[in-house]
Amino acid sequence: MTDIIYNDRYRLDAKIGEGGMAIVYRGYDLLLRRQVAIKVLRPQFAKDAEFVARFVFEAQAAAKLSHPNIVNTYDVGHVNGSHYIVEEYVPGETLAALIERQGKLPESTAVLYARQICAALAAAHRQELLHQDIKPSNILITREDVVRITDFGVAHAHGPDELARSARSSGERADTLLGSAAYCSPERLTGEGLSEASDLYSVGVVLYEMLTGVRPFIGPSNEAIAAAHLSDPIPDPASAGVEVSPAMQAIVRKLLQKLPGDRYQSAGEVLAALRKAQRGEIDEAAALGPGTATEVLRRRARDAADAAARVRLPDEPARWRTGSAIGWAAGIVAAMVVIALIVSQQAASRSLRMPDLTGKSVAEAVAALRTIGVDAVAIQQRTDDAVQGGLVDGSDPAVNVRLNPGQTVTLKVSSGPALLDVPNVIGQDPRVAMQFLAAKGFGVRLGNSISSTSVKQGLVAASNPAPGAPVEKGGTVALLVSKGPPIIAVPNVVSLTLDEARKQLASAGLKLQVNQTVDVPNIPANTVLSQDPAERSNASPGSTVMVDVSGSGPATLDVPSIVGMNIDDARRALAQAGLSAGIVTQAAVPNQTPGTVVSQIPGAYAKAPPGGAVDLIVVAGAAPAPQASAALGPVPDVTGMSVELAKAALERAGYRVDRVTVLPGAAPNAKVVGTDPAPGVAPAAGSNVVNLVVGNK
């Protein structure tokens, strides 16, 4: 198959997956010499400006994210009408393939994967980006059990303006952009506004499937599955016949609530709940389900506040009608609710204490403070090795300290562990480099050995993260040791055309150079005749393979001039020139010595292929005068006789031999194999000439 190379850099090797918008190939970056994943927009969408815009948005969205649990995006481009994204190639398998192969996963493994999924979503949500298509086929699992999230094809920004537009855009081509119905949140299916809780609902579906091996909502069609998401009760993982801890049951139930407000509100909250579950503790937020008394009171308070916010004075004097009376009554009731809330808030402010906001995002913490009447909030960032960046890890005043009306509350927000730049240890002995990095506060491990043209074998050739990259204090740096220059097994290109050989060597990272052109008979032009180094030899990347190729046609030889030579000398001359004697015809030529060559075909200095035959005409001897043949009988049969015996037999019968034709390859003692006229045939009137044909039987 002909190689497909985009922009002289990215080679498409094999198809490894398909999505609604694009086809994914395993590819190779010819410039940086590394494997990549290349996502190519389907041809039917390439002319659709909306699809192209969303495809480019995916690359831009993913490029903003840098996180160990998110697949890196390297490049985006288009060539000849094909739009493509180049991403990091992650060896391993999808979570979907793992579940299909293994069924349900151990609870500890499900928690491990769920924590990494939430860590990736927390990074995306901090950039105000919703994934909107979290499902097992978009979750890659490496050989080291590291989760990598991919495919931001339906990702959506969720800033204030974008969030307002999310409901309007929900009607976009459902089959292509909606994501998978089995993992969509109810609000995604109904076209309502989306939030971080929408992604977390999908996490709940994936977590349920990991714990049980089956999906929580199933049906014969996408419509039936969507209806189940909207109306069916939340299934208990234990009902699928598996053992699930109460803590995990509570988390799954909280994630799969129909209303976004009843779910966890951030990936950080889910992470905290999963950490508690690992310790065997049940998360308080998960334990307080939507039907508990506390949650009912909270919901009623929110509904009352919403109703109060909608009360407006009429623009003109009201007319006393039943409808107006009902409207005023509703307004009065709403106002009374607001007044009651204000009075209760003022009473509570006298004994108001600082709540525990640890582990909440800044937005959640500020909202919680404003709910209890604290409007003056300051933010102070600090590094914290124990709390994820972006989450609250303390406050001033401290938790449970009395708050005064109008007092400013300072939220202390973690920026994550302190970041250290990775030192450059390339070229050092691995043991020395490991000791040096450990002394600087890094965790160190040895990664796979890699080939390097610039670093001596046995020394550190690279580090991951790279030198100068910021890493959390205590973070792990992998050292990759050089195994010397990369070795390539030279492929066999003999018998290939020159173009085919050049492509095959280029795909192996080698160059081709023609050593010489040789004319060879029966071999097409521009065919590789030999190569150096030979097949399966070791070569360095970028080295050159020398080849000999066939010329524009078969080789030819000059035919020597042999007219005037006797037959034996003529044969030797032809053999020395690489040719052979062809048909030898004897003819009666006056005034010439018998056996002398008087003509040749082809002529002197003509071109002939090696081993080609040259036909000769030689002198047979003086011809006697013609005699009448009135009394001659049929030509006698002289086949099988030598030339001398045949001549004698024919002369006795009144005939004479005028010409002897020697067939090619005839031995020196060859016999007569035919006559002209043939045996038993009477010659033409007045003729007594019989010609002989000599050859091997």
C-alpha positions as CSV (number, residue, x, y, z in Angstrom):
1,M,0.0,0.0,0.0
2,T,1.2,3.5,-0.8
3,D,2.3,5.5,2.2
4,I,0.0,8.5,3.1
5,I,2.0,11.3,4.6
6,Y,0.5,14.6,5.7
7,N,2.5,17.8,5.1
8,D,5.7,15.7,4.5
9,R,5.7,14.9,8.3
10,Y,3.0,12.6,9.6
11,R,2.7,9.1,8.1
12,L,-0.6,7.2,8.6
13,D,0.2,3.6,9.5
14,A,-2.9,1.8,10.7
15,K,-6.5,2.6,11.6
16,I,-7.0,2.1,15.4
17,G,-10.4,3.6,16.1
18,E,-13.4,5.5,14.8
19,G,-15.7,8.2,16.3
20,G,-18.7,10.1,15.2
21,M,-16.7,12.9,13.6
22,A,-13.3,11.3,12.9
23,I,-11.2,8.3,12.2
24,V,-8.1,7.7,14.4
25,Y,-4.9,6.3,12.9
26,R,-1.6,5.2,14.5
27,G,1.0,7.2,12.8
28,Y,4.6,8.3,12.8
29,D,6.2,11.7,13.1
30,L,9.0,11.6,10.5
31,L,10.5,14.8,11.9
32,L,10.7,13.9,15.6
33,R,10.8,10.2,15.0
34,R,8.0,9.2,17.4
35,Q,4.7,7.4,17.2
36,V,1.6,9.6,17.3
37,A,-2.1,9.2,17.0
38,I,-3.6,11.1,14.1
39,K,-7.3,12.0,14.1
40,V,-8.7,12.7,10.6
41,L,-12.1,14.4,10.1
42,R,-14.4,12.2,8.1
43,P,-14.6,13.2,4.5
44,Q,-18.4,13.8,4.6
45,F,-17.9,16.5,7.3
46,A,-14.8,18.2,5.8
47,K,-16.9,20.6,3.7
48,D,-19.2,21.5,6.5
49,A,-17.9,24.7,8.2
50,E,-19.6,23.9,11.4
51,F,-18.0,20.5,11.7
52,V,-14.6,21.8,10.8
53,A,-15.0,24.6,13.4
54,R,-15.9,22.0,16.1
55,F,-13.0,19.8,15.0
56,V,-10.6,22.7,15.3
57,F,-12.2,23.7,18.6
58,E,-11.4,20.2,19.9
59,A,-7.7,20.7,19.2
60,Q,-7.7,24.1,20.8
61,A,-9.6,22.9,23.8
62,A,-7.3,19.9,24.4
63,A,-4.2,22.0,23.7
64,K,-5.1,24.2,26.7
65,L,-4.9,21.3,29.0
66,S,-1.7,19.9,30.5
67,H,-2.3,17.1,33.0
68,P,-0.9,13.6,33.5
69,N,-4.4,12.1,33.0
70,I,-5.2,13.9,29.8
71,V,-3.8,12.9,26.4
72,N,-1.5,15.6,25.0
73,T,-2.3,17.4,21.7
74,Y,0.8,18.1,19.5
75,D,-0.5,19.7,16.3
76,V,-3.5,20.5,14.1
77,G,-3.6,21.1,10.3
78,H,-5.1,20.2,7.0
79,V,-3.9,19.0,3.6
80,N,-5.8,18.4,0.4
81,G,-9.1,19.0,2.1
82,S,-8.3,16.6,5.0
83,H,-8.4,18.1,8.5
84,Y,-6.4,16.4,11.2
85,I,-5.2,16.6,14.8
86,V,-2.0,15.0,16.0
87,E,-2.0,13.7,19.5
88,E,0.2,11.7,21.9
89,Y,0.0,7.9,21.1
90,V,-0.8,6.1,24.3
91,P,-0.1,2.3,24.2
92,G,-2.5,0.2,26.1
93,E,-6.2,-0.4,25.8
94,T,-9.5,1.5,26.4
95,L,-11.5,1.0,29.6
96,A,-14.3,-0.3,27.3
97,A,-12.0,-3.1,26.0
98,L,-10.8,-3.9,29.6
99,I,-14.4,-4.2,30.9
100,E,-15.4,-6.3,27.8
101,R,-12.5,-8.6,28.4
102,Q,-12.6,-8.8,32.2
103,G,-16.1,-7.9,33.2
104,K,-16.5,-6.1,36.5
105,L,-13.3,-4.7,38.1
106,P,-12.2,-5.0,41.7
107,E,-13.6,-2.1,43.8
108,S,-10.0,-0.9,44.6
109,T,-9.2,-0.8,40.8
110,A,-12.5,1.1,40.1
111,V,-11.7,3.7,42.8
112,L,-8.1,4.0,41.4
113,Y,-9.4,4.7,37.9
114,A,-12.3,7.0,39.1
115,R,-9.9,9.2,41.1
116,Q,-7.7,9.7,38.0
117,I,-10.8,10.4,35.8
118,C,-11.9,13.0,38.3
119,A,-8.4,14.5,38.5
120,A,-8.5,15.0,34.7
121,L,-12.0,16.5,34.8
122,A,-10.9,18.9,37.6
123,A,-8.1,20.2,35.4
124,A,-10.5,20.6,32.5
125,H,-13.2,22.3,34.7
126,R,-10.6,24.8,36.1
127,Q,-10.1,25.9,32.4
128,E,-13.9,26.2,32.2
129,L,-14.1,23.3,29.8
130,L,-16.7,20.5,30.0
131,H,-15.8,17.2,28.3
132,Q,-19.4,16.1,27.7
133,D,-18.5,12.6,26.4
134,I,-17.0,10.7,29.3
135,K,-17.4,7.0,28.5
136,P,-15.1,3.9,28.7
137,S,-14.1,4.1,25.0
138,N,-12.6,7.6,25.6
139,I,-10.7,6.5,28.7
140,L,-7.3,4.9,27.9
141,I,-5.5,2.6,30.4
142,T,-1.7,2.3,30.1
143,R,0.3,-0.7,31.1
144,E,1.2,1.2,34.3
145,D,-2.5,1.5,35.2
146,V,-2.5,5.3,34.4
147,V,-5.7,6.7,33.1
148,R,-5.6,9.0,30.1
149,I,-8.7,10.9,29.0
150,T,-9.0,11.6,25.3
151,D,-11.5,12.9,22.7
152,F,-12.7,16.3,23.5
153,G,-14.7,16.2,20.3
154,V,-17.9,17.4,22.0
155,A,-16.1,19.4,24.7
156,H,-17.8,22.7,25.5
157,A,-16.6,25.8,27.3
158,H,-18.8,26.6,30.3
159,G,-18.0,30.2,31.2
160,P,-21.0,32.5,31.8
161,D,-21.7,33.3,28.1
162,E,-21.1,29.8,26.9
163,L,-23.3,28.2,29.6
164,A,-26.2,30.4,28.5
165,R,-25.8,29.1,25.0
166,S,-25.5,25.4,25.9
167,A,-29.2,24.8,26.0
168,R,-29.7,26.4,22.6
169,S,-26.9,24.3,21.0
170,S,-28.2,21.0,22.4
171,G,-30.1,20.3,19.2
172,E,-26.8,20.0,17.2
173,R,-26.7,16.8,15.1
174,A,-27.5,14.3,17.9
175,D,-25.9,11.3,16.4
176,T,-22.6,13.0,15.9
177,L,-22.2,15.6,18.6
178,L,-24.4,14.6,21.4
179,G,-22.0,11.9,22.7
180,S,-23.2,8.4,23.7
181,A,-26.7,8.2,25.1
182,A,-25.7,5.5,27.5
183,Y,-23.5,8.0,29.4
184,C,-25.3,11.3,28.9
185,S,-26.8,13.2,31.8
186,P,-30.5,13.9,31.9
187,E,-30.0,17.6,31.3
188,R,-27.9,16.9,28.3
189,L,-30.7,14.7,26.8
190,T,-33.4,17.3,27.5
191,G,-31.3,20.3,26.2
192,E,-31.1,22.1,29.5
193,G,-28.1,24.1,30.8
194,L,-24.9,22.0,31.4
195,S,-22.5,22.2,34.3
196,E,-19.6,20.4,35.9
197,A,-22.3,18.1,37.5
198,S,-23.2,16.9,33.9
199,D,-19.7,15.4,33.5
200,L,-19.9,13.9,36.9
201,Y,-23.1,12.1,36.0
202,S,-21.2,10.4,33.2
203,V,-18.5,9.5,35.8
204,G,-21.2,7.9,37.9
205,V,-22.3,5.7,34.9
206,V,-18.7,4.7,34.2
207,L,-18.1,3.9,37.9
208,Y,-21.3,1.8,38.0
209,E,-20.1,-0.1,34.9
210,M,-16.7,-0.7,36.4
211,L,-18.1,-2.0,39.6
212,T,-20.7,-4.3,38.0
213,G,-19.6,-5.0,34.5
214,V,-22.9,-3.7,33.1
215,R,-24.4,-0.2,32.4
216,P,-27.0,1.2,34.9
217,F,-29.5,2.1,32.1
218,I,-30.0,-0.1,29.1
219,G,-32.6,-0.3,26.3
220,P,-33.1,-1.5,22.7
221,S,-32.5,1.9,21.2
222,N,-31.0,5.3,22.0
223,E,-34.5,6.7,22.7
224,A,-35.2,3.9,25.2
225,I,-31.9,4.5,27.0
226,A,-32.5,8.2,27.1
227,A,-36.0,7.6,28.6
228,A,-34.4,5.3,31.3
229,H,-31.9,8.1,32.2
230,L,-34.8,10.5,32.6
231,S,-37.4,8.4,34.5
232,D,-36.0,5.0,35.8
233,P,-35.0,4.8,39.4
234,I,-31.3,4.9,40.2
235,P,-30.2,1.2,40.3
236,D,-28.2,-0.1,43.3
237,P,-24.9,-1.6,42.2
238,A,-25.5,-4.5,44.7
239,S,-28.6,-5.4,42.7
240,A,-26.4,-6.5,39.9
241,G,-25.2,-9.4,42.1
242,V,-21.8,-7.9,43.1
243,E,-20.4,-6.9,46.4
244,V,-20.0,-3.2,46.7
245,S,-19.1,-1.3,49.9
246,P,-21.8,1.0,51.4
247,A,-19.4,4.0,50.8
248,M,-19.2,3.3,47.0
249,Q,-22.9,2.6,46.8
250,A,-23.5,6.1,48.3
251,I,-21.1,7.8,45.9
252,V,-22.7,6.1,42.8
253,R,-26.2,7.0,44.0
254,K,-25.1,10.7,44.6
255,L,-23.5,10.9,41.1
256,L,-26.5,9.5,39.3
257,Q,-29.1,11.9,40.8
258,K,-31.5,13.2,38.1
259,L,-31.2,16.8,39.2
260,P,-27.8,18.4,38.8
261,G,-28.2,20.2,42.1
262,D,-28.6,16.9,43.9
263,R,-25.2,15.6,42.7
264,Y,-21.7,16.5,43.7
265,Q,-20.9,19.9,42.3
266,S,-17.2,19.5,41.5
267,A,-14.7,16.8,40.7
268,G,-12.9,17.8,43.8
269,E,-15.8,16.8,45.9
270,V,-15.9,13.4,44.2
271,L,-12.2,13.0,44.8
272,A,-12.7,13.7,48.5
273,A,-15.5,11.2,48.7
274,L,-13.4,8.5,47.0
275,R,-10.6,9.1,49.4
276,K,-13.0,8.6,52.3
277,A,-14.3,5.4,50.6
278,Q,-10.8,4.0,50.4
279,R,-10.6,4.5,54.2
280,G,-13.9,2.8,54.7
281,E,-15.7,6.0,55.5
282,I,-19.1,7.1,54.0
283,D,-19.1,10.6,52.6
284,E,-21.6,12.8,54.5
285,A,-22.7,14.6,51.3
286,A,-23.5,11.2,49.7
287,A,-25.3,10.0,52.8
288,L,-27.6,13.1,52.7
289,G,-29.6,12.0,49.7
290,P,-32.2,14.2,48.0
291,G,-35.0,12.8,50.0
292,T,-33.6,13.5,53.5
293,A,-35.2,16.2,55.6
294,T,-32.2,18.4,55.5
295,E,-32.1,18.4,51.7
296,V,-35.9,18.9,51.4
297,L,-35.7,22.0,53.6
298,R,-32.7,23.3,51.6
299,R,-34.6,22.8,48.4
300,R,-37.7,24.6,49.7
301,A,-35.6,27.5,50.8
302,R,-34.0,27.7,47.3
303,D,-37.5,27.5,45.6
304,A,-38.8,30.3,47.9
305,A,-35.8,32.5,47.1
306,D,-36.4,31.9,43.4
307,A,-40.1,32.7,43.7
308,A,-39.2,36.0,45.6
309,A,-36.8,37.0,42.9
310,R,-39.5,36.7,40.3
311,V,-42.0,39.1,42.2
312,R,-42.3,42.4,40.3
313,L,-44.6,45.4,40.9
314,P,-47.2,45.9,38.1
315,D,-46.5,48.7,35.6
316,E,-50.0,50.2,35.8
317,P,-52.8,50.2,38.4
318,A,-54.2,46.7,38.8
319,R,-57.7,46.0,37.9
320,W,-59.7,44.1,40.5
321,R,-60.0,40.8,38.8
322,T,-59.8,37.3,40.2
323,G,-56.5,36.7,38.3
324,S,-55.1,39.9,39.8
325,A,-56.1,38.9,43.3
326,I,-54.4,35.6,42.9
327,G,-51.3,37.3,41.6
328,W,-51.2,39.7,44.5
329,A,-51.7,36.9,47.0
330,A,-48.8,35.0,45.5
331,G,-46.7,38.1,45.7
332,I,-47.6,38.7,49.4
333,V,-46.8,35.1,50.3
334,A,-43.5,35.3,48.5
335,A,-42.7,38.5,50.3
336,M,-43.6,37.0,53.6
337,V,-41.2,34.1,52.8
338,V,-38.4,36.6,52.0
339,I,-39.1,38.5,55.2
340,A,-39.1,35.3,57.2
341,L,-35.8,34.3,55.7
342,I,-34.2,37.8,56.4
343,V,-35.4,37.7,60.0
344,S,-34.1,34.2,60.6
345,Q,-30.8,35.2,59.0
346,Q,-30.4,38.2,61.3
347,A,-31.2,36.0,64.3
348,A,-28.7,33.4,63.1
349,S,-26.0,36.0,62.6
350,R,-25.8,36.6,66.3
351,S,-24.5,33.1,66.7
352,L,-22.9,32.7,63.2
353,R,-19.8,30.6,63.1
354,M,-17.2,30.0,60.4
355,P,-18.2,26.8,58.5
356,D,-15.7,24.1,57.4
357,L,-15.1,24.8,53.7
358,T,-12.0,22.5,53.3
359,G,-11.9,20.7,50.0
360,K,-14.4,22.9,48.2
361,S,-13.6,25.0,45.1
362,V,-13.4,28.7,45.5
363,A,-16.8,29.2,43.7
364,E,-18.5,26.7,46.0
365,A,-16.9,28.2,49.2
366,V,-17.9,31.8,48.2
367,A,-21.5,30.6,47.5
368,A,-21.6,28.8,50.8
369,L,-20.5,32.0,52.6
370,R,-23.0,34.2,50.8
371,T,-25.7,31.8,51.7
372,I,-25.1,32.5,55.4
373,G,-24.8,36.2,54.8
374,V,-21.0,36.7,54.4
375,D,-20.3,39.0,51.4
376,A,-16.8,40.2,52.2
377,V,-14.5,37.4,51.0
378,A,-10.8,37.6,50.3
379,I,-8.7,34.9,48.6
380,Q,-5.1,34.0,49.7
381,Q,-3.2,31.3,47.8
382,R,-0.6,29.1,49.3
383,T,1.2,25.8,48.4
384,D,-0.1,22.7,50.1
385,D,1.3,19.2,49.6
386,A,-1.9,17.6,50.8
387,V,-4.7,19.5,49.0
388,Q,-5.3,19.6,45.3
389,G,-4.7,22.9,43.6
390,G,-7.8,25.2,43.4
391,L,-9.5,23.8,46.5
392,V,-9.9,25.5,49.9
393,D,-7.5,24.3,52.5
394,G,-8.2,26.7,55.4
395,S,-9.8,30.0,56.4
396,D,-9.3,33.1,58.6
397,P,-11.2,33.0,60.9
398,A,-10.7,29.3,61.5
399,V,-13.5,26.8,61.4
400,N,-16.2,27.3,64.1
401,V,-15.0,30.7,65.2
402,R,-17.8,33.3,65.7
403,L,-18.3,35.6,62.7
404,N,-19.3,39.3,63.2
405,P,-21.7,41.0,60.8
406,G,-19.7,42.5,57.9
407,Q,-16.6,40.7,58.9
408,T,-14.2,39.8,56.0
409,V,-13.5,36.1,55.6
410,T,-10.2,35.1,54.0
411,L,-10.2,31.8,52.1
412,K,-6.9,30.1,52.0
413,V,-6.7,28.3,48.6
414,S,-4.2,25.6,47.8
415,S,-2.2,26.1,44.7
416,G,-1.1,22.5,45.0
417,P,2.3,21.2,46.1
418,A,5.3,23.6,45.6
419,L,6.6,23.3,42.1
420,L,10.3,22.6,41.4
421,D,12.1,22.8,38.1
422,V,13.5,19.4,37.0
423,P,17.3,19.7,36.9
424,N,19.2,18.7,33.8
425,V,20.9,15.4,34.4
426,I,21.2,14.3,30.8
427,G,24.6,12.8,30.1
428,Q,25.2,11.7,33.7
429,D,25.6,8.3,35.2
430,P,22.1,7.1,36.3
431,R,23.2,6.3,39.9
432,V,24.6,9.8,40.3
433,A,21.6,11.4,38.7
434,M,19.2,9.5,40.9
435,Q,21.1,10.5,44.1
436,F,21.1,14.1,42.9
437,L,17.4,14.3,42.2
438,A,16.5,12.5,45.4
439,A,18.5,15.1,47.3
440,K,16.5,17.8,45.6
441,G,13.2,16.3,46.8
442,F,12.1,14.4,43.7
443,G,11.0,10.8,43.5
444,V,13.1,9.0,41.0
445,R,12.6,5.8,38.9
446,L,14.3,4.3,35.9
447,G,12.2,4.2,32.7
448,N,12.7,2.3,29.5
449,S,16.0,2.5,27.8
450,I,16.0,4.6,24.6
451,S,18.2,5.0,21.6
452,S,20.3,8.2,21.3
453,T,22.7,9.5,18.7
454,S,24.1,12.1,21.1
455,V,24.4,10.4,24.5
456,K,26.8,7.5,25.1
457,Q,25.3,4.1,26.0
458,G,24.6,3.7,29.7
459,L,24.2,7.4,30.5
460,V,21.0,9.3,31.0
461,A,19.6,10.3,27.6
462,A,16.3,12.0,28.7
463,S,14.0,12.6,31.6
464,N,10.3,12.7,32.0
465,P,9.3,15.4,32.7
466,A,12.0,17.1,30.6
467,P,14.7,19.3,32.2
468,G,13.3,22.6,33.3
469,A,9.7,21.4,33.5
470,P,7.8,22.3,36.7
471,V,7.0,19.3,38.9
472,E,5.3,19.2,42.3
473,K,7.6,18.8,45.2
474,G,8.0,15.0,45.8
475,G,6.8,14.3,42.2
476,T,8.4,11.5,40.3
477,V,11.0,12.0,37.6
478,A,11.7,9.0,35.2
479,L,15.2,8.7,33.9
480,L,15.6,7.2,30.4
481,V,19.0,5.6,29.9
482,S,20.7,5.6,26.5
483,K,21.2,2.3,24.7
484,G,23.4,4.0,22.1
485,P,22.6,5.0,18.6
486,P,19.4,3.3,17.3
487,I,20.0,0.2,15.2
488,I,18.0,-0.4,12.1
489,A,17.8,-3.8,10.3
490,V,18.4,-3.0,6.6
491,P,15.5,-4.3,4.5
492,N,16.0,-6.2,1.3
493,V,15.4,-4.0,-1.8
494,V,17.0,-6.2,-4.4
495,S,14.6,-6.8,-7.4
496,L,12.5,-3.8,-6.4
497,T,12.2,-0.8,-8.7
498,L,14.3,2.2,-7.8
499,D,11.3,4.2,-6.6
500,E,10.0,1.3,-4.5
501,A,13.4,0.7,-2.9
502,R,13.8,4.4,-2.1
503,K,10.3,4.4,-0.3
504,Q,11.0,1.2,1.6
505,L,14.4,2.5,2.9
506,A,12.9,5.9,3.7
507,S,10.2,4.3,5.8
508,A,12.9,2.5,7.8
509,G,14.8,5.8,8.3
510,L,17.5,5.1,5.7
511,K,18.7,6.9,2.5
512,L,19.3,5.4,-1.0
513,Q,22.2,6.2,-3.3
514,V,22.8,4.7,-6.7
515,N,26.3,3.3,-7.0
516,Q,26.3,2.4,-10.7
517,T,24.0,1.6,-13.6
518,V,24.6,-1.7,-15.4
519,D,23.0,-2.9,-18.6
520,V,21.8,-6.5,-18.1
521,P,19.8,-8.5,-20.6
522,N,16.2,-9.6,-19.7
523,I,16.0,-7.3,-16.7
524,P,13.8,-4.2,-16.8
525,A,15.4,-0.8,-16.5
526,N,15.8,0.8,-13.0
527,T,15.7,-2.5,-11.2
528,V,17.9,-2.9,-8.1
529,L,20.5,-5.5,-8.8
530,S,22.5,-5.4,-5.5
531,Q,22.7,-3.5,-2.3
532,D,25.3,-2.6,0.3
533,P,24.8,-3.1,3.3
534,A,23.1,-6.4,2.7
535,E,19.7,-7.4,3.9
536,R,19.4,-7.7,7.8
537,S,22.6,-5.8,8.3
538,N,22.6,-3.2,11.1
539,A,22.7,0.4,10.2
540,S,22.3,3.8,12.0
541,P,19.2,6.0,11.2
542,G,19.9,8.3,8.3
543,S,22.7,6.2,6.9
544,T,22.9,5.4,3.2
545,V,22.4,2.1,1.4
546,M,24.3,1.9,-1.9
547,V,22.6,0.1,-4.8
548,D,23.4,-1.0,-8.3
549,V,20.5,-0.7,-10.8
550,S,19.8,-2.0,-14.3
551,G,20.2,0.4,-17.3
552,S,17.8,1.5,-19.8
553,G,17.8,-1.8,-21.8
554,P,19.7,-5.1,-22.3
555,A,23.4,-5.0,-23.1
556,T,24.5,-5.3,-26.7
557,L,27.8,-6.4,-28.4
558,D,29.5,-5.2,-31.6
559,V,29.4,-7.9,-34.4
560,P,32.9,-8.4,-35.8
561,S,33.7,-8.5,-39.5
562,I,34.3,-12.2,-40.5
563,V,33.8,-12.0,-44.3
564,G,36.9,-13.5,-46.0
565,M,37.8,-15.8,-43.0
566,N,37.5,-19.5,-43.4
567,I,34.6,-21.1,-41.4
568,D,36.7,-22.2,-38.4
569,D,38.4,-18.8,-38.0
570,A,35.0,-17.2,-38.3
571,R,33.5,-19.3,-35.4
572,R,36.5,-18.5,-33.2
573,A,36.1,-14.7,-33.9
574,L,32.5,-14.8,-33.0
575,A,33.1,-16.8,-29.8
576,Q,35.7,-14.2,-28.7
577,A,33.2,-11.4,-29.3
578,G,30.6,-13.2,-27.1
579,L,28.5,-14.4,-30.1
580,S,27.9,-17.7,-31.9
581,A,27.6,-18.9,-35.5
582,G,24.0,-19.3,-36.6
583,I,22.8,-20.9,-39.8
584,V,25.8,-21.8,-42.1
585,T,24.8,-21.9,-45.8
586,Q,27.1,-23.2,-48.5
587,A,26.9,-21.7,-51.9
588,A,28.8,-22.2,-55.1
589,V,30.8,-19.1,-55.7
590,P,33.2,-18.9,-58.6
591,N,36.8,-17.9,-58.0
592,Q,36.6,-18.3,-54.2
593,T,38.2,-20.8,-51.9
594,P,35.8,-23.4,-50.6
595,G,34.9,-22.8,-46.9
596,T,35.5,-19.1,-47.1
597,V,32.9,-16.8,-45.6
598,V,31.4,-14.6,-48.2
599,S,28.5,-13.0,-46.3
600,Q,27.2,-12.5,-42.7
601,I,23.9,-11.6,-41.1
602,P,23.9,-9.2,-39.2
603,G,26.6,-7.3,-40.9
604,A,29.9,-6.2,-39.4
605,Y,29.7,-3.6,-36.6
606,A,26.0,-4.1,-36.1
607,K,24.7,-4.6,-32.5
608,A,23.7,-8.0,-31.2
609,P,22.8,-9.3,-27.7
610,P,25.4,-11.4,-25.8
611,G,25.3,-15.0,-27.1
612,G,23.4,-13.9,-30.2
613,A,23.8,-15.9,-33.5
614,V,25.4,-14.6,-36.7
615,D,24.2,-16.5,-39.9
616,L,27.0,-17.2,-42.4
617,I,27.3,-18.0,-46.1
618,V,30.4,-19.9,-47.1
619,V,31.9,-21.0,-50.4
620,A,30.9,-24.7,-51.3
621,G,33.2,-25.1,-54.3
622,A,33.1,-24.5,-58.1
623,A,29.8,-25.5,-59.7
624,P,29.9,-27.9,-62.7
625,A,28.1,-26.9,-65.8
626,P,24.4,-27.7,-65.8
627,Q,23.4,-31.0,-67.4
628,A,20.1,-32.1,-68.9
629,S,18.0,-34.1,-66.4
630,A,15.6,-35.7,-68.7
631,A,16.5,-39.2,-67.6
632,L,16.8,-38.4,-63.8
633,G,14.6,-40.2,-61.4
634,P,13.2,-39.1,-58.1
635,V,15.7,-37.7,-55.6
636,P,17.2,-40.5,-53.6
637,D,16.9,-40.5,-49.7
638,V,20.3,-39.6,-48.3
639,T,19.1,-38.5,-44.8
640,G,21.3,-39.9,-42.0
641,M,24.4,-39.9,-44.3
642,S,27.5,-37.7,-43.9
643,V,27.8,-34.9,-46.4
644,E,30.5,-36.8,-48.4
645,L,28.4,-40.0,-48.7
646,A,25.3,-38.0,-49.5
647,K,27.1,-36.1,-52.3
648,A,28.5,-39.4,-53.7
649,A,25.0,-41.1,-53.7
650,L,23.4,-38.1,-55.4
651,E,26.2,-37.9,-58.1
652,R,25.6,-41.6,-58.9
653,A,22.0,-40.8,-59.4
654,G,22.9,-37.9,-61.8
655,Y,22.5,-35.1,-59.3
656,R,24.9,-32.5,-58.0
657,V,25.0,-30.7,-54.6
658,D,24.9,-26.9,-55.0
659,R,24.5,-25.8,-51.3
660,V,24.8,-27.3,-47.9
661,T,23.0,-25.6,-45.0
662,V,24.3,-26.3,-41.5
663,L,21.7,-25.8,-38.8
664,P,22.7,-23.9,-35.6
665,G,24.4,-26.1,-33.0
666,A,25.3,-28.8,-35.5
667,A,28.2,-31.0,-34.4
668,P,31.3,-31.2,-36.7
669,N,30.2,-34.7,-37.8
670,A,26.5,-33.8,-38.2
671,K,24.5,-35.8,-40.7
672,V,22.1,-34.9,-43.4
673,V,18.6,-34.3,-42.0
674,G,16.9,-33.1,-45.2
675,T,17.2,-32.3,-48.9
676,D,15.6,-29.8,-51.3
677,P,13.9,-31.2,-53.3
678,A,12.8,-33.8,-50.7
679,P,13.6,-37.5,-51.1
680,G,11.3,-39.2,-53.7
681,V,10.4,-36.0,-55.5
682,A,11.5,-35.4,-59.1
683,P,13.4,-32.2,-59.7
684,A,12.1,-29.5,-62.0
685,A,12.6,-30.0,-65.7
686,G,16.1,-29.2,-66.7
687,S,17.5,-29.1,-63.1
688,N,19.7,-31.7,-61.4
689,V,20.6,-29.6,-58.3
690,V,19.8,-31.0,-54.7
691,N,20.6,-28.9,-51.7
692,L,21.5,-30.5,-48.3
693,V,20.5,-29.6,-44.8
694,V,22.8,-30.8,-42.1
695,G,22.1,-30.9,-38.3
696,N,21.8,-33.0,-35.2
697,K,19.1,-35.7,-35.1
